[in-house]
Amino acid sequence: MDVSTPGEWALVRVWGTQRPMFEPIERRGDRWLLGRETLDDDDRMSRRHCEVRLGAGGWVIEDLGSANGTHVNGAGWVGRRPGGPWQVLQIGRSLVIPVSVVAGVPLRMHCDEDAIVGPGLYRCWEAVGDAAAGGAHVVLAGPPGCGFTMLARHHERVRGRAGSFTVHELDRRKPLAVTVPPGVALVTGGGSLERYAMHPWIRAALRRHDLRLVLALECDPDDGTLKLPEPLSRFRVITVPGLDVRPEEIPWRIAAAVQAHAPTTAVDVTFPEACLLRRWGNGIPGLLAETRDAIGRARQRDPDQALLQARDLSEYAGLPTDQAAIGGLAPPSGPRWPAAQLADGTTVMQAVVAAGGDLRVAAARLGVPQATLEKWLRHHKTRP
């Protein structure tokens, strides 16, 4: 994500203690402090784990000598250095993402059995509700898998017609049903607005006063200048953003898929982290399908105690179908716990003694920051 000026971004914890969440982190001037001091329910965080700053020059991320390390975009992070655009930060069992703050959009999540709506989808969600309240027909224009069905159901509920939602596919070989119940009809597969406008079933449906039509048009969501041909001039055009700009939804959709298909499967922090690093060009169905496949791989590996990890995700997950042949993406490596030598006090002390008491040299040999080594020495109550 690019950064322009301070004040336009928030940091939000979207995963913690093996579950999705949406927890904005308090900003202190131009920086955010991450750790048990501000996020107190993750025992794998240090009290002051890392610090994120945002200024005119962009992002700066600094690991404050944490015991368990900091990972940015799946890579280990040592010391203080510029971060540039980034997608996800992992500390302990928690994941933090930057979220663009837009005026008038609440910084929160709405999640229930029918809908998952965060800041990225909020304005579209509200626009669909307003159109339904005003009795308008709607054209939903967005990329594949952006959630047309969910938005059409929202249109139905706002109109007070729960239970009368229907889906119709224009590309089917057999003709559409002659009779359609009152309520909301989602029509997909038209390919273009001209095809929708010329279709006799749609022309007939527009003459009914008890039926609202929602047309799903797969296109670039940045194109908000669609010109509606007759007889579609009464439709309101609402652009729908893709899942790639709604990352706060991803952990919730993963959890919903796990609950539906294998509720006893535990989810390691590396799995939602890997998913947050993908663009999901095939949208919500692609994410759900990949999660189901990954659950199968995890259960094959250990049927008795399945743990969903980044390694269970296909290397092509999240890429559009037409790009899959270009090459896959390696998932973040795991696990993310401290190396075994740090947890053993004798090994830590031997490394320090072998370095002649020089903590800088000992830390380099152990492959950790010096501040991390010092914290583990204090943890073991050991002095060089």
DATA-V145203 format. One record per residue. NEAR is the number of other C-alpha atoms within 12 Angstrom. Layout:
BEGIN
near=NEAR
near=NEAR
END
This chain:
BEGIN
near=23
near=19
near=26
near=17
near=16
near=21
near=24
near=22
near=32
near=33
near=38
near=38
near=41
near=43
near=43
near=33
near=24
near=30
near=29
near=35
near=31
near=35
near=26
near=30
near=31
near=22
near=22
near=17
near=14
near=24
near=25
near=33
near=31
near=40
near=38
near=23
near=20
near=25
near=33
near=21
near=20
near=27
near=21
near=28
near=36
near=34
near=27
near=31
near=41
near=42
near=40
near=41
near=33
near=33
near=23
near=16
near=18
near=26
near=32
near=27
near=35
near=32
near=40
near=33
near=30
near=37
near=37
near=41
near=41
near=44
near=39
near=37
near=34
near=34
near=26
near=28
near=31
near=31
near=26
near=19
near=20
near=23
near=31
near=23
near=22
near=28
near=37
near=38
near=44
near=49
near=49
near=40
near=40
near=44
near=50
near=45
near=40
near=42
near=37
near=30
near=24
near=17
near=13
near=10
near=20
near=22
near=28
near=27
near=30
near=22
near=21
near=13
near=16
near=19
near=26
near=36
near=36
near=38
near=34
near=33
near=38
near=32
near=23
near=37
near=33
near=26
near=28
near=38
near=28
near=23
near=31
near=33
near=21
near=18
near=26
near=32
near=44
near=42
near=47
near=44
near=39
near=33
near=29
near=32
near=33
near=40
near=38
near=41
near=30
near=31
near=43
near=44
near=34
near=37
near=45
near=38
near=24
near=26
near=29
near=19
near=24
near=19
near=17
near=24
near=30
near=30
near=26
near=30
near=24
near=28
near=17
near=13
near=8
near=10
near=14
near=23
near=18
near=13
near=15
near=25
near=21
near=22
near=33
near=41
near=42
near=38
near=39
near=33
near=23
near=28
near=22
near=25
near=31
near=21
near=25
near=36
near=29
near=21
near=26
near=18
near=26
near=36
near=17
near=21
near=33
near=31
near=17
near=20
near=16
near=21
near=31
near=41
near=44
near=46
near=45
near=42
near=37
near=32
near=27
near=21
near=27
near=17
near=19
near=19
near=15
near=25
near=19
near=25
near=16
near=18
near=23
near=30
near=20
near=23
near=32
near=31
near=31
near=39
near=36
near=42
near=37
near=33
near=40
near=34
near=32
near=37
near=47
near=46
near=42
near=47
near=45
near=37
near=42
near=47
near=37
near=29
near=30
near=36
near=21
near=17
near=20
near=26
near=20
near=20
near=33
near=27
near=40
near=39
near=43
near=42
near=47
near=51
near=47
near=48
near=52
near=44
near=39
near=39
near=27
near=35
near=29
near=31
near=37
near=39
near=27
near=34
near=43
near=33
near=25
near=35
near=42
near=31
near=25
near=36
near=40
near=25
near=23
near=30
near=26
near=17
near=17
near=17
near=16
near=12
near=17
near=24
near=31
near=43
near=35
near=36
near=32
near=36
near=38
near=32
near=24
near=29
near=41
near=38
near=27
near=26
near=18
near=12
near=17
near=18
near=13
near=12
near=16
near=18
near=25
near=23
near=29
near=34
near=24
near=26
near=26
near=30
near=27
near=27
near=21
near=17
near=23
near=33
near=23
near=20
near=24
near=20
near=23
near=37
near=32
near=25
near=28
near=30
near=19
near=18
near=19
near=14
near=18
near=21
near=31
near=21
near=20
near=31
near=32
near=19
near=22
near=28
near=25
near=33
near=33
near=28
near=29
near=37
near=43
near=31
near=31
near=37
near=30
near=19
near=19
near=19
near=15
near=20
near=21
near=24
END
